[in-house]
């Protein structure tokens, strides 16, 4: 059986999905930030669920990540852009 290489392991542990929106550098960067936020929240909630992190500490860490994501959005995306239609 073939051993998986490091790149395969990284893709399994932290997968990234494709970006389907309008291709602009700032939107691609924000999408990457959003995916990183989601992955970190999954890790934090898993640690809390398994008793390795208190609920209060998990909340604080997720709140900090959320503030970072909001700051990233504000810096990268122009607030004058029209909202995406569903």
N, C-alpha and C positions, 0 to 999 in steps of 0.2 A: 504494500500500500504506500502511495506517495505521501510524503510529509508536506503539510501546507507551509508555504513560506510566510514571512512576516507580513507582506502586503495583503495576503488572503486573510490572515488573522485580524489585521486592522480593519479591513472591509466588513468582516463579520461583527466585530465588537462595536464599531462606530460607522454604520452605513450612511452614505449620503445619497439622497435621491436627486433626480434631475430637476433642473429649473425650467419651468414651462412658461414663464412670464416674458415680458418685454426685455430683451437682452441689452442691459446697460451695466457698466461696471459697478456702479453703486448699488444697483438692485441685486446683482450677483453676490456682492460682499454681504449685503444685509441678509440674503437668503442663507448664506453660509453661517452667519451669526445666529440666525433663527434655528437652524438645524443643530448647531452646537449647544444652544440654550436647551433645546428639547432633549438632547442626549444627556446633558448634565442633570436636568430635572429627573430623568429616569434613574440615573445613578443615585441621586440624593434620596429619592423616594424609596428605592430598593434598600438603601442603607438604613433608612428610618424603619421600614417594614420589618427588617431583620434584626432590629434592636441595636444596631451599631451606631446610630445617631438618634438623639432625642428629637421629638416632634418640634420643639422650640428651635433647636439648632437647624433642623431641616428647613423650617419656615424662614429663618433668617437668611440662610444661604440662597434659597430660591428667590426671596425678595431682593437680595443683592444682585442676583443674576438678571432678574426682571428689570431692575433699574438700569443695569448696563445695556440690556437690549433696547430699552426705551431711548437711552442716550444715543445708541448706535443708530436707531431709526431716525432720530431727530437730526443727527449729523449727516447721514447718508441720503435720506430721502426728502425731497422738497415737499413741503406741506401744501404747495399749490397744485400738486398732481391731483387729477380727478380720482375719486374712489373707484376701485375695480368693480366692474359689474359682475354679478353672479350668473 
